[in-house]
Amino acid sequence: MSPSPNFWNKVADKYAASPVADETAYQRKLEVTRGYFRPDMTVFEFGCGTGSTAIVHAPHVAHIHAIDIAPRMVDIAQGKVDAAGIKNITFEVAAIDTFDAPEGSYDAVLGMSILHLLDDSDAAIAKVYRMLKPGGVFASSTVCLGETLWWLWPVLKLGQLIGKVPLVKFLKVKRLEASLIRAGFRIDHQWQQARGKAVFIVAVKDG
Protein backbone atom coordinates (compact mmCIF):
# COMPACT_ATOMS: atom_id res chain seq x y z
CA MET A 1 0.00 0.00 0.00
CA SER A 2 2.77 2.46 0.85
CA PRO A 3 5.28 3.88 -1.64
CA SER A 4 8.98 4.13 -0.93
CA PRO A 5 10.05 7.07 1.25
CA ASN A 6 13.16 7.69 -0.85
CA PHE A 7 11.56 10.07 -3.36
CA TRP A 8 9.80 12.07 -0.64
CA ASN A 9 12.95 12.34 1.48
CA LYS A 10 14.78 13.82 -1.51
CA VAL A 11 12.13 16.45 -2.26
CA ALA A 12 11.13 17.27 1.33
CA ASP A 13 13.06 20.55 1.69
CA LYS A 14 11.93 21.85 -1.71
CA TYR A 15 8.36 20.74 -0.92
CA ALA A 16 8.43 22.60 2.39
CA ALA A 17 9.61 25.80 0.70
CA SER A 18 7.03 25.69 -2.10
CA PRO A 19 3.76 27.66 -1.87
CA VAL A 20 0.41 25.88 -1.99
CA ALA A 21 -0.51 25.33 -5.64
CA ASP A 22 -4.06 26.67 -5.23
CA GLU A 23 -4.40 28.66 -2.02
CA THR A 24 -8.09 29.47 -2.56
CA ALA A 25 -9.07 25.82 -2.96
CA TYR A 26 -6.86 24.81 -0.02
CA GLN A 27 -8.47 27.37 2.27
CA ARG A 28 -11.93 26.21 1.27
CA LYS A 29 -11.06 22.63 2.17
CA LEU A 30 -9.63 23.73 5.51
CA GLU A 31 -12.75 25.72 6.31
CA VAL A 32 -15.13 22.87 5.45
CA THR A 33 -13.07 20.40 7.47
CA ARG A 34 -13.05 22.69 10.51
CA GLY A 35 -16.82 22.73 10.35
CA TYR A 36 -16.79 19.08 11.42
CA PHE A 37 -14.36 19.57 14.31
CA ARG A 38 -15.07 19.93 18.02
CA PRO A 39 -12.58 21.05 20.68
CA ASP A 40 -12.56 17.58 22.29
CA MET A 41 -11.75 15.66 19.11
CA THR A 42 -8.79 13.35 18.57
CA VAL A 43 -7.65 13.47 14.94
CA PHE A 44 -5.40 11.22 12.86
CA GLU A 45 -3.70 12.33 9.65
CA PHE A 46 -1.81 10.06 7.26
CA GLY A 47 0.48 11.40 4.57
CA CYS A 48 0.96 14.56 6.63
CA GLY A 49 4.01 15.77 4.69
CA THR A 50 5.67 18.71 6.44
CA GLY A 51 2.73 19.20 8.80
CA SER A 52 1.12 22.32 7.37
CA THR A 53 -2.46 21.07 7.49
CA ALA A 54 -2.11 19.57 10.96
CA ILE A 55 -0.69 22.85 12.25
CA VAL A 56 -3.61 24.87 10.86
CA HIS A 57 -6.16 22.50 12.40
CA ALA A 58 -4.44 22.09 15.78
CA PRO A 59 -6.18 25.00 17.55
CA HIS A 60 -9.58 23.51 16.77
CA VAL A 61 -9.15 20.00 18.25
CA ALA A 62 -7.74 18.29 21.33
CA HIS A 63 -4.94 16.35 19.64
CA ILE A 64 -3.66 15.37 16.19
CA HIS A 65 -1.55 12.27 15.56
CA ALA A 66 0.08 12.74 12.15
CA ILE A 67 2.17 10.23 10.22
CA ASP A 68 4.26 10.21 7.05
CA ILE A 69 6.52 7.60 5.49
CA ALA A 70 9.38 10.06 4.87
CA PRO A 71 11.61 10.80 7.89
CA ARG A 72 12.78 14.10 6.41
CA MET A 73 9.16 15.28 6.02
CA VAL A 74 8.49 14.43 9.65
CA ASP A 75 11.70 16.18 10.79
CA ILE A 76 10.58 19.38 9.06
CA ALA A 77 7.09 19.09 10.53
CA GLN A 78 8.47 18.58 14.03
CA GLY A 79 10.71 21.58 13.62
CA LYS A 80 7.71 23.74 12.71
CA VAL A 81 5.68 22.76 15.78
CA ASP A 82 8.69 23.10 18.08
CA ALA A 83 9.35 26.60 16.78
CA ALA A 84 5.69 27.56 17.16
CA GLY A 85 5.32 25.98 20.61
CA ILE A 86 2.43 23.77 19.50
CA LYS A 87 1.86 20.99 22.01
CA ASN A 88 -1.13 19.02 20.70
CA ILE A 89 0.39 17.42 17.58
CA THR A 90 2.36 14.18 17.62
CA PHE A 91 4.34 13.34 14.48
CA GLU A 92 5.51 9.82 13.66
CA VAL A 93 7.32 8.13 10.78
CA ALA A 94 4.84 5.44 9.75
CA ALA A 95 2.70 4.16 6.88
CA ILE A 96 -1.06 3.76 6.93
CA ASP A 97 -0.87 0.07 6.02
CA THR A 98 1.32 -0.82 9.01
CA PHE A 99 0.12 1.78 11.50
CA ASP A 100 -1.42 0.05 14.51
CA ALA A 101 -4.55 1.65 15.94
CA PRO A 102 -7.39 -0.05 17.80
CA GLU A 103 -10.81 0.05 16.21
CA GLY A 104 -12.70 3.24 17.00
CA SER A 105 -9.63 5.22 18.08
CA TYR A 106 -10.29 8.57 16.39
CA ASP A 107 -13.03 11.15 15.92
CA ALA A 108 -11.68 12.28 12.56
CA VAL A 109 -9.13 11.17 9.99
CA LEU A 110 -7.45 13.34 7.35
CA GLY A 111 -6.00 11.98 4.12
CA MET A 112 -5.07 15.01 2.05
CA SER A 113 -3.39 14.47 -1.34
CA ILE A 114 -2.46 10.90 -0.42
CA LEU A 115 -4.96 8.26 -1.61
CA HIS A 116 -3.74 8.48 -5.22
CA LEU A 117 -0.18 7.87 -3.97
CA LEU A 118 -1.01 4.54 -2.34
CA ASP A 119 -0.77 1.17 -4.01
CA ASP A 120 -4.07 0.07 -2.43
CA SER A 121 -6.35 3.00 -1.64
CA ASP A 122 -9.29 0.64 -1.04
CA ALA A 123 -7.46 -1.04 1.84
CA ALA A 124 -6.50 2.34 3.28
CA ILE A 125 -10.11 3.56 3.17
CA ALA A 126 -11.34 0.38 4.83
CA LYS A 127 -8.73 0.77 7.56
CA VAL A 128 -9.71 4.40 8.14
CA TYR A 129 -13.32 3.29 8.59
CA ARG A 130 -12.26 0.83 11.29
CA MET A 131 -10.09 3.45 13.02
CA LEU A 132 -12.96 5.92 13.33
CA LYS A 133 -15.46 6.09 16.15
CA PRO A 134 -19.16 5.88 15.20
CA GLY A 135 -20.08 9.31 13.89
CA GLY A 136 -16.47 9.98 12.92
CA VAL A 137 -15.48 11.78 9.73
CA PHE A 138 -12.90 11.14 7.02
CA ALA A 139 -11.78 14.20 5.04
CA SER A 140 -9.77 13.53 1.90
CA SER A 141 -8.55 15.40 -1.17
CA THR A 142 -7.56 13.16 -4.04
CA VAL A 143 -6.14 13.77 -7.50
CA CYS A 144 -8.05 11.61 -9.98
CA LEU A 145 -5.77 11.42 -13.02
CA GLY A 146 -7.90 8.67 -14.55
CA GLU A 147 -10.54 11.28 -15.41
CA THR A 148 -8.53 13.40 -17.82
CA LEU A 149 -4.85 12.51 -17.92
CA TRP A 150 -4.96 8.74 -18.47
CA TRP A 151 -2.63 9.20 -21.45
CA LEU A 152 0.18 10.20 -19.05
CA TRP A 153 0.32 6.72 -17.54
CA PRO A 154 3.25 5.41 -19.69
CA VAL A 155 5.30 8.55 -18.97
CA LEU A 156 4.73 8.36 -15.22
CA LYS A 157 5.41 4.64 -15.19
CA LEU A 158 8.79 5.21 -16.82
CA GLY A 159 9.52 7.99 -14.34
CA GLN A 160 8.69 5.66 -11.45
CA LEU A 161 11.02 2.98 -12.79
CA ILE A 162 13.98 5.38 -12.85
CA GLY A 163 13.11 6.96 -9.49
CA LYS A 164 12.18 10.40 -10.80
CA VAL A 165 8.45 10.15 -10.08
CA PRO A 166 6.65 8.68 -7.04
CA LEU A 167 4.03 5.98 -7.22
CA VAL A 168 0.86 7.54 -8.65
CA LYS A 169 -2.43 5.73 -9.21
CA PHE A 170 -4.86 6.83 -11.93
CA LEU A 171 -8.02 6.96 -9.85
CA LYS A 172 -11.44 8.09 -11.02
CA VAL A 173 -13.98 10.00 -8.96
CA LYS A 174 -16.70 7.35 -9.31
CA ARG A 175 -14.27 4.64 -8.25
CA LEU A 176 -13.26 6.66 -5.20
CA GLU A 177 -16.89 7.26 -4.26
CA ALA A 178 -17.64 3.54 -4.63
CA SER A 179 -14.67 2.60 -2.45
CA LEU A 180 -15.85 4.89 0.35
CA ILE A 181 -19.41 3.60 0.19
CA ARG A 182 -18.25 -0.01 0.03
CA ALA A 183 -16.20 0.54 3.20
CA GLY A 184 -19.36 1.72 4.98
CA PHE A 185 -19.05 5.50 4.68
CA ARG A 186 -21.77 7.98 3.80
CA ILE A 187 -20.51 10.86 1.65
CA ASP A 188 -21.61 14.03 3.43
CA HIS A 189 -19.76 16.67 1.43
CA GLN A 190 -18.12 16.61 -1.99
CA TRP A 191 -16.49 19.37 -3.99
CA GLN A 192 -14.32 19.53 -7.08
CA GLN A 193 -13.20 22.90 -8.37
CA ALA A 194 -13.16 21.66 -11.95
CA ARG A 195 -12.86 18.43 -13.88
CA GLY A 196 -9.31 17.18 -13.54
CA LYS A 197 -8.79 18.94 -10.21
CA ALA A 198 -8.57 17.13 -6.88
CA VAL A 199 -11.88 15.93 -5.47
CA PHE A 200 -12.49 16.88 -1.84
CA ILE A 201 -14.76 14.54 0.10
CA VAL A 202 -15.92 14.41 3.70
CA ALA A 203 -17.32 10.96 4.49
CA VAL A 204 -19.09 9.99 7.69
CA LYS A 205 -19.08 6.72 9.61
CA ASP A 206 -22.67 6.69 10.78
CA GLY A 207 -23.26 5.23 14.19
N, C-alpha and C positions, 0 to 999 in steps of 0.2 A: 504493500500500500504506500509506503513512504519512499520518496526519491532519495538519492544520495545527497549528503550535506555539502559535498565538495564544491559544487557550483555556487551554492549560496554563501559559503564561507568566503569564496573569492570575491564575490560582488557586494558583500555586506557593507563595507565602508562607503562605496559609491552609492549603494541603495539608500543608506542613511542620510547622505548629503543631498539626495535628489528630492525635488518638490513633488507633491502629490500630482498625478497626471491630470485629474479633473477635480479641483478643489470644491466646486459647487456640488457635484454629485456625491463626493465624499462627505461633505457636511450634511447633506440631506439624509444619507444613510446613518450617520451618527445620531442625528436628531430623532429619526424614527426609532432607532434602537433604544435610545434613552427613554422613550415613551413607554417601554416595557419594563424598565428597571424600577426597583424599590430600594431604599437605603439598606435593607437587611439582606439583600441578595448576595449569594456566592456565585461567581461567574467563572467559567473556564473558557480559555481561548486557545485554539490550536493553529499553528502556522502564524505565530504572533509577530514574526520578523523582528524589527528593532523596537517594538513595543509602543509605537505611536498611538494605536487605537486603544490599547489597554490604559495608557496614561490619560487619555481624554476621558475615558469612562470611569476611571477610578473614583472621582469624587461623588459619583452617583450610586455606588454600591458598597457593600461591606468589604468584599475581598475579591480579587481576580487572581486566578492561577493560570499563567500563560506559558505555553510551551512552543518550542521551535526545534527543528532538527539540526540547525546550524549553530555551533558553539559561538562563532563570532557574532552572529545576530543577537544571541542572548547576552553576550558580553556588552554589546552596545546598549541594549535595552536596560540592563542592570545599571550601567553607568548613568543613563538618563534619570532613572528613578532615584538613584543615590544623590545625584546633583540637585534634584528637585525636592528631596526629603519626603518622597512618597513612601508610605509604610504599608499600604494595603494591596500591593501587587507582589506575587511570588513568581519569578521566572525560573524555568527549568529546561534543560536540553533533553528533549524527548520527542517521540513520534506518536501520532494518534493511534496507530495500530498496536503499539506495545505499551502505551500508557495504561497504568492500572488504576481504575477508579471503581469503587463499589456502585452498584445500581442505585440510581436516584440520589447522586451526590451533589448535583448542581441545580440552581434555579434557572440559569441561562448559559448557553454555549455560543461562542462566536467562532465562525470559520470564514474569515474575510480573505478573498483572493487566494483560496487554497484548494478547494475541491477539485478544480481542473488540473492541479499539480500532483494529485494522488493517483497511484496505479489502480486503486479500487475505491472509488468514491462511494459506491453503494455500501460497502462494509463500514466506511467511516460514518456515514449517515445513520446506519443501524446502531452503531456503537454510541453515537451521540444521543440517540433516542433512549438507550438504556441508561446513560449517565444522568439524564435529566430527571428531576422530580416531576410528579404529575402536575400539570399546569405550567411546566417549564417551557422556555422558548429557545429556539435555535435561529440565530441571525447569520445569514451567509450572503456573500457577494461572489458570483462565479462567472468567469469568462466562458462563453459558450462558442468556441471557434467552429464547431460543427454546423452552426447556422449559416455562416457567410464565408468563412475562410478555409473550408475543407480542402481546397486546392493547395494549401500551404503544408499539408501533412508530410509529403516527401522531403521538403526542405527542412522542416523541423526535425524529422527523424534522422536525417543526415547530421544535423547539428548536434543532436543528442549523442550520436555514436562517436563523435569526435570531442565531446565534452564542452561544446560552445553554447549549448542550449539545454535548459533543464527539461525533465520529463513534463510533457504537456499533453493532456487528453482533450480530444475534440468532442466535448459534450454538446448536447442540444438542450434547449430549455424544457421541452416536453419530457425528455428523458430524466432531467433533473427533478422536475415536478413529480413524475411517476415514482422515482426513487424515494422521495420524501414521503409520499402517500403510502407507498408499500411498507415503509418502516413503521408507519403508524401515525405520522404527523398530519396535522391539518394546516394548510397554508393560510395564514391570517393576513399577510401583507406581501404584495409583490410589485416590484417596480423595475422597469428597464428604460433607461433614458432614450435609447434608440436601438433598432435592430443591429446586432453585432456588438453592442456594448454589454458590460457585465449585468447580469440579472441579480437583483437584490431581493431576497426572500426572508421573511420572518415566519417560521413554522412553529406550531404549538403542539405540545404533548398534552392532549386533553386528559384530565383526570377527574 
